[in-house]
């Protein structure tokens, strides 16, 4: 199972190519909000950037909070989203401890689905689609560095 | 998805309210430079002064903004305090994508706020806030305060002015997101005259994209060209300061108020030196993977015990030329310190550096005295220039107040016009020859970006008036098409007519895609007509004697060629902008 990680954000130049790619390719939108990865300056441009994206929790609190089953636990971490089951209650966003779920003005949630389509659009190789194994294996380190 | 009409937010500052206006013209003017000229035609007052409260301050993006890589610039248009005529200045940062996601093709600001204010707009938001407590505050601190006062970190653009913009300086810039600028021709004063300290544009909206695979496929192709080829290497490696050593090597770098065009000391401020000794990291405009913004650092020991502070300062060729070569400051850290000083004042460093270079020579020659300059300005003296920049921004006395209106204005009063390095406004960092001098002196923006005259000079040795004028006219036309989309001009190697047409077609702008030739001619004509209507007469432009004394790798400037070129280009401009019969 693979998850999206952002292990090299110190390299980020704030071009937003990743979030624009997610919005364009996954959600068919032109937006820097309606995306599973969103870039923000961490306290002004002079201090660099951070990626707001799903850390692939296992178990995922957003899935546990979803009252309709629109968010279901994804094997290896994160969630599988079925938007046709979503009632726009926003509980997923409230449950996320790292503000990784964006709610559109109409309440539609946007979260990373760990597809990795953003990765190739990063010009500085900040992002990585990493394999995750079971706890205690070498691959589990990928999760630790997912930030 | 496509906006066949221009959606323009027109803000009435005294009322603190705005109105959405839908305007025709997409197929004939595209957006950006074309749209700003059209909006000035509609809202501008050609016969009234620049600081008349009713003069519009305009920001516009284009049809491709945000949809394709490097379509990341905003065009600002205004009546300039520098020459009281129509002017454009361009900037990136997050301004362009913020306007796109706020949902507007343009923002037009009219009237004067009743108190020092900050305007914030977004897709579901318009507010004018009293910020009298920020008036007088330096530009960088203002940015920090505005960041704290408004939401939307990372997905917004914050435009602000410093003391220079409040003081009506014709050299005042508008800072965009800390490291970018609407730099030239005094747009900061145009904003200050409206009692506007800041503008926050919140990019909190979204729009749908075309169905099917054609658009994402084309995006991927354009993106690959921008990132995979060597074309952009110049911009993301050493950045534009790579020009410093190149121009110095061919005796084409303006040094020491253009007394020289080459000097061994320039080694201390080349792009290579900045990268090796000062480069901290890079940054990008939103929507651009190239990341040409180079951030250097300076540290300052502020206590005897080892206590330091540090600053991050963006650098480029033009600021290094102005604060370094022109002032003969040849230490990279000293140059960064001067850039930081100018930033705090909200000054365009290109104009400030060139103006202080003139003031230094005027002081040397006894044309002005230390009573005027307050500090003993001296080539190479960082400390003196730090103080000089502050006095220029603060308009500390009559001399600096006049100098801040333009070097030639001061020279007309005190003398020393022969060595004022003014080509329409303070010169850019090229002493390549006759074509560049004429191109900047007569160009609509008085910018090295109006047409590639500096490049023509380097490729064509023999005088050729007709060929050079043809080049400037054609190159300007190609560039205004890009600045109507609105592309970064660094992408001009990728965005040829065919690629632009394909991009527009993929979004559904079919008429625009088929009519690019007409569009670029329309925009060029409208811009020139607008400039001429506000009083510009290219036949009256004079090029100071100092430019005729320049020696480049080709030898001394050919004054007969320069004058013939100037007359011919002036005639061409008048023809381009003539009123319809």
Interface residues (C-beta under 8 A of the other chain):
Chain A: X13 X14 X15 X16 X17 X20 X23 X24 X25 X28 X29 X30 X31 X32 X33 X34 X38 X39 X40 X41 X43 X44 X45 X46 X48 X49 X104 X105 X121 X123 X124
Chain B: X66 X67 X69 X97 X100 X101 X124 X143 X144 X147 X153 X154 X155 X177 X178 X179 X203 X204 X205 X206 X207 X208 X209 X211 X216 X219 X223 X227 X281 X282 X283 X284 X285 X286 X287 X288 X289 X290 X291 X293 X312
